[in-house]
Amino acid sequence: MGTAQRLSHASEQDKAHALHGQTDEEFRSRLQAFFATAGPGLRPRDPKGRVAWTRAWHAELYDRGYAGPSFPREVGGMDLSFSRQVIYQEETARAKVPGPLGSGVGIAAPTIVTYGTEEQRQTWVRAMLRGDEIWCQGFSEPDAGSDLPSLRTTARREGSGEDEVYVVNGQKVWTSSGPLADKLFCLVRTGTQESRQKGITYLVIDAHAPGVTIRSLKDLAGGSFFAEVFLDDVRVPVTDRIGEENEGWPLVRTSLGHERAAGAMNQAARYRRVLNELIALAQERGLVADPLVRDRLADFEIRVRLMRFNAERIIESILTKGEPGPTSSVSRLLLTSFEQDLHEFAVDMLGPDGLITKGSDYAIQRARWLTGFLTSRAATIGAGTAEIQRNTVAEQVLKLPRDPGMPLR
Ligand SMILES: Cc1cc2nc3c(=O)[nH]c(=O)nc-3n(C[C@H](O)[C@H](O)[C@H](O)COP(=O)(O)OP(=O)(O)OC[C@H]3O[C@@H](n4cnc5c(N)ncnc54)[C@H](O)[C@@H]3O)c2cc1C
């Protein structure tokens, strides 16, 4: 986006920022009115149309000053206080508007705000918030997942002065939204293989650059959400490095913290709504008289409330310490076990009807519970497996002895 365009949006953004002077309830009403009038409308069914629709919505949010509730205003965010962030997430979940595409806004952008140069903050964070660019995470490799410091993708320097580049070679895998990527935020090895976390650099790679090949991977539910990424002699300007060479590991910790925390409040609010919809379905099918069904629904009610309290702790930690901290692992564990249990229960509750797949006229609510059951299997692996999250909680929250095989996270 050009400077003139950015300036013309400034007055709209100021209007939204004027919301800061209002009471929380007035802020909520203004948000509700905004979503009701400017909302993106019905979600297109075809995947390409859905991407364009989501991008257009985020451009609208950004241009009107409603993007990036937790981001500083200097980079186009709203810089909301704690209570307003909670309200914002509750209202976006209620309005069922789409979240950002890719993992940029949730993971890379907060890392760039903390460690990037002013130019990187202005260019990259704004482009992500507006949906102009979709950023995806290139951390995992075929032989480096939980043990990220063993990663093998290399970057060696070539040239000098303004022409100086890193030449990158290697492979990344499980890149979420990879088929849509405009940019990849990657971890590469600039030190020796033995240097582990002391030889890792955080690099931003243009996904359309020569030498980058992105191949879709099919998931359990039949979607093509993931990709594997091959990097063959990809030339990356040295200025596209975040932080210093070989000093990427503290940035990884920031990124992983935000990844685990990503949208905790939004997810808590979303699952509040999803649970209400499941309760309504149980009522509609005359199942709430069953004490076993009531018992499970009560258990989910307790857990959805716990998720919200924990999300509040995370927002508070980000506001006071600048980082979500290890509480993000507690949040991730609560969320992922909740979504697996909820969908499994829903499919059980529906009996044979719960197994009817999406294409059938007899599918219950377009098979959303069955699809959720299948897709949520991966939840306890992504953003660090449940075992790794438990290690983090044990070591960093409960202060138990450290796993000797793992780097400090
Ligand atoms: C939905 C989803 C989205 C993802 N998105 C991305 C993405 O966008 N970008 C990206 O880079 N990666 C992504 N990943 C990859 C993800 O980060 C890795 O799958 C994850 O870190 C685990 O690595 P791995 O698959 O190599 O398993 P491994 O690390 O090989 O683990 C295998 C098993 O061993 C266990 N284990 C390993 N080490 C220990 C230990 N020290 N203590 C106890 N148990 C241990 C694990 O818990 C697991 O059960 C995604 C994965 C999923 C499922």
The ligand as an ORCA input file, in Angstrom:
! r2SCAN-3c Opt
* xyz 0 1
  C      -2.208    -28.750     12.764
  C      -0.721    -28.564     12.629
  C      -0.236    -27.365     12.136
  C       1.142    -27.177     11.986
  N       1.596    -26.025     11.420
  C       2.913    -25.828     11.274
  C       3.389    -24.629     10.634
  O       2.636    -23.805     10.147
  N       4.728    -24.460     10.527
  C       5.618    -25.358     11.049
  O       6.803    -25.102     10.982
  N       5.190    -26.521     11.619
  C       3.857    -26.774     11.732
  N       3.413    -27.955     12.287
  C       4.377    -28.959     12.714
  C       4.455    -29.103     14.221
  O       5.081    -27.997     14.808
  C       5.205    -30.410     14.518
  O       4.428    -31.479     13.997
  C       5.402    -30.616     16.008
  O       6.317    -29.686     16.515
  C       5.889    -32.055     16.324
  O       6.991    -32.362     15.552
  P       7.074    -33.748     14.745
  O       5.804    -33.874     13.957
  O       8.347    -33.756     14.011
  O       7.027    -34.872     15.858
  P       8.255    -35.337     16.760
  O       8.940    -34.140     17.329
  O       9.081    -36.281     15.979
  O       7.510    -36.079     17.922
  C       7.046    -37.446     17.799
  C       6.471    -37.858     19.142
  O       7.504    -37.845     20.155
  C       7.113    -37.026     21.257
  N       8.270    -36.298     21.797
  C       9.268    -35.717     21.093
  N      10.145    -35.131     21.933
  C       9.705    -35.356     23.196
  C      10.188    -35.010     24.503
  N      11.308    -34.306     24.680
  N       9.451    -35.395     25.584
  C       8.304    -36.111     25.409
  N       7.807    -36.492     24.197
  C       8.499    -36.101     23.123
  C       6.113    -36.047     20.667
  O       5.238    -35.543     21.656
  C       5.388    -36.920     19.650
  O       4.379    -37.672     20.271
  C       2.042    -28.197     12.383
  C       1.550    -29.419     12.858
  C       0.189    -29.607     12.944
  C      -0.303    -30.939     13.410
*
